[in-house]
Amino acid sequence: MNQLVTEEDQEEMHHQLLEQKAYHHLEIYDLVLLQEIYHLELLQVLLEELLQVPLEELLQVLLV
């Protein structure tokens, strides 16, 4: 059976392809956001640790 691809079929396939690309970009964006959240959590832990160090010790380290 030989079927011709209509213009409507082509538009539908194009729409589906664009939709797949959009979902792919959203998945990548989600991964990037998760990575940024992880980095912020690491930074928070480092800052909390840094706040435990007396200011005088910090200044000594920075001035060396």
N, C-alpha and C positions, 0 to 999 in steps of 0.2 A: 504494500500500500504506500503510495507516494503522496505525501502531503506537502503543501506549500506553506511556508511560514508567512503569516500575514503581518502587516505593519503593526496590528494590534498585539500580536504575539511578540514581536520584536520589542515593542514598548514595554510589555509586561516583563520580559526577560531583562531588559535594561533596568527597570524599576527594582526587580529582585536583586540584581547585581549591586545597585546602589544601596539597597537596604542591607545586604550582606557586608558591604564595605563600611557602612555606618556602624553596624554592630561590632565589627572588628575594631574600628577606631575607639568605640566606647570601651571595649575590653582592654585595649592598650591604655586608655586614659585611667581606667579603674586600677590597673597595675601600677601606673605611675603615682596615682594618689596613695595607694597602699604603701609604696616605697617612701613617699614623702612623710606619711604618718609615722612610719617606722623611724625615719631620721629625726623627726620632731620628738618622738618618745626617747630616743637615745640622747638627744640634746637636753631634754628635761632631766633625765637621770644624771647626766654630767653636771648640769647646773645645780641640781640638788646636792650632789657630792661636793661641788665647789663651795657651796654655801656653808658646808660643815667645817671648812678650813678657816681658821682665824685670819683676819685681815692682815695682821702683821706677817704671817707666814707667806701669804700670797704676795705681798709687796716684796719680801725678800727674794722670792723666786723670780718675780718680774724684773727686779733691779739687777739681777746677776747677769 
